[in-house]
C-alpha cells in the first residue's frame, strides 16, 4: 500500500451554498454532474437516470411511463447545491413535464427510501435504483423516449 496511514472519512454531501467553507479539510468530493459542485472535476464513470416508484403506484401502468404520467404524480426531488435548478429538474422542464414537488431533500441517496410506500416518483441514477431495489419494494422504469440529461 502506498499510503499505509491514509484514511477515508465518509460524510454527507457538504455543499449547500456553493462553498466548501465548513469543510476546509475535504480533499475530494464524489458526486454527480449537473449539480453545480465547486472545484475541478473529472468523470469517474457514467450512469443514466431511471424513474423509481412504489409498485402499488397506479398512475404508472405501462412498462415506460409517458410524459403525461410524469406530470400526474408528485415528484421527490433531490438537490446538492441549488434546490430549484439542476440538470434533472431542467430535463423535466425541457420535456414539458409539469411536475409537482411532493418532497425536496438534500442528496440522492435517501430518495428510494422516501419513494417506497408513497405515491411519489423520483429520478435517480440506475446504479442507485438497482442497489435500493434489493432491499426496498420499488418499480424501476426507463424514462420516456427522448428524455435525456444534457
N, C-alpha and C positions, 0 to 999 in steps of 0.2 A: 504494500500500500504506500503510495507516495506521500500521503499526509496522515500519518497514524494518529495525530491528536486533533484532527479536524472533526467538527461536529455539525449536524444539521438541526436547526430548530424549525419545526413546522408551526406556523402561526396563521391566524385568519388573515385574509387579504388586507393589507394595511392601507390601501389607497382609498380615501373617501373624498378628499378635497383637491386632488391633483398634485399633492406634495407627499413626500416621504418624511417630513419633519419629525413625526413621532417615532419613526423607525430609522434613526440615523445609522444603526449598525447593520441594516439589511444590505446584503451584497447581491442578492438575486431574488427576483420575483418570477414565478412561473404562472402565466395567465394567458387568457385568450386575446386574440387580436380584436380590434374594434371597440375596446372599452377605455380608450384614452389613457392607458397606463403610461406613467412617465419613464423617461430614460431611453437608452438604446434597446433595440430588440433584435432577436434572431428567432427564426421559425424552428421549433424543435420537431414538430410533427403536424400533420394536417388531419382534421376531423370535420365532419359535417353535422349540421343540426337536424334533429328529428323532433317530432311532436310527441309529447307524452300525455297520457290521460288515464284516469281510473277506468278499469274495464267496464264498470257499470254506467259510464257516461253515455247516455242515449243520444246526445247531439252528434256523436261521431259514429256513423253507422257503416260506412264503407271502408275498404282497405286503404284508400287515400282520401283524407278529408278535403273538401272543397274550400275555396276562399270564403264562401258563404257560411260553411260550417265554422270556420275560424272566427268569423265575425259574430257568430251567435253564442259563443261561450266566453265566460270570463277567463282572462289570462293571468297567470302568475308570472311576474316579470322580475328578472334578476338585474342587478346593476353592480358595477365595481367602482365606478368613479362618478358618472353623471346619471342620476336616477331617471332622466327622461330622454336622453339621447345616446344611443349606441347602435351598432350595426344591426342587431337583432330587431330592435324596435323600428329602425329605419326600413329594414326589409319588409316588415309587416305593412308599414305605411305605403311603401312603393308598390306593393302588391295590391293595394286597395282594401286591405283588411281593416275594417272599422271596429277595432277591438276595444273591449272594456277591461280595465285592470282590476282584477279581484284581489290581488295582493302584490306588493312590491317588496323585495327583500334584497339584502346585500349578499352577493355571492351566488354562484351557480349550484354549489354542492347540495344545498338544502331543498332545491326545487322538487326533486322526486318525492321526498317525504311530505312536502306540502301538498302536492297534487293527489297523492294516494288518499282515497276516501272522500274526494270532493268533486264538484262539477267543473273545476278549473282545468285548464290545459297549460302547458309550458313548452317552449322551445329550448332544448338542451343539446349539448354535444352527444353524438351517438355513443361514444365510449361511456359517458356518464349514465345514459339511459340503459345500456347493457348491464353495467355493474349494479345499478339500482334495481333493475328487474329481477335480479337473483334473489332479493330479499323482500321486495315490495310487489304488491299487485298493481302492475302498470301495463297499459297497452302502449305500444310504440308504433308510430305512423310515419311514413315518408311525408315530406312536405309536398304540397300541391305542385304540379309541374310548372317549371319556370320560376319558382320562388327560391332564389339563392342569395346567399350573402354576397356583398360586393367583393 
